[in-house]
Amino acid sequence: MTNHPPAPMTTCNVEGCDRPVLATKLCGRHYQRLRLHGNPLAGGPLRDGSPRFCSVKECNRPHSTHGWCNAHYQRIYRNGDPIANVPIRPPPRTPIANRFWRNVNQSDEQNGCWPWTASHDQDGYGITWDTDKQRLVRAHRAAWELANSPVPAGLGVLHRCDRPECCRPSHLFLGTHQDNMDDMVRKGRSHKGRLKTRLSQLFAL
C-alpha cells in the first residue's frame, strides 16, 4: 500500500492572515465576513485588540455596524449604497414655524382663548421643542415670538387672560417678573390679592 504524503496546510488567502483555510481559500472568520457582508475584509482587522475602522476606503471613523461606521451604515440603510453621493447628515427637522400652529385650537374666531393641545408641563403651560434653540420652550412664549419678535432679555411673556395654555397672540404681552406679580395681585390671584378682594367684598356688605 502506497503512503501518500499529507496535503500541505494552506492558509487564508487574506494578506497577513495565517489561519487555516475553511472554504473558498478563506479562514473561518474571513469566510463568515464574506457571507455576511460580501467582503472578507468588512469591519477592518479581526478582533486582536486593535481598533476597528469603517471598511469604506479612506474613512477613518470607528466601525459601528456590519463593517461600516455609523454614517456609512445610515447611507446604505436609506439609499442601498454606503458611498451614495448624498451628504452624511441627520434627516432635516421641521422648523417650529411649520408645525406650531397645528397644535393650537383656533376654533374661537372672536376674542376667546386659543389653547395649546399638545404636551403641557406641571404648571399647565404648553411646551414644545424649538429646533432652532434645540431645547423645550413654553408654547405661549413661542407663539409670541412667531407672531411678533424675539423676547428681549429680562422680559417674559404674560397672559392677559390668565390661562397658562392660551397661545393667542392678542392675549399675550411682555413684562418683567415684577409686572407679573403686580398683575397677580391686581387680579386677585395671589394670596395678597385674594385677601384684598375678600376685604373689599366684606366692606361692601
Buried (B, 14 or more C-beta within 10 A) or exposed (E): EEEEEEEEEEEBEBEEBEBEBBEEBBBEBBBBBBEEBEEBBBBBBBEEEEEBBBBBEEBEBEBBEBBBBBBBBBBBEEEEEBEEEEEEEEEEEEEBEEBBBEBBBEEEEEEBBBBBBBEBEEEEBBBBBBBEEEEEBBBBBBBBBBEEEEBEEEEBBBBBBEBBBBBBBEBBBBBEEEBEBBBBBEEBEBEEBBEBBEEEEEEEE
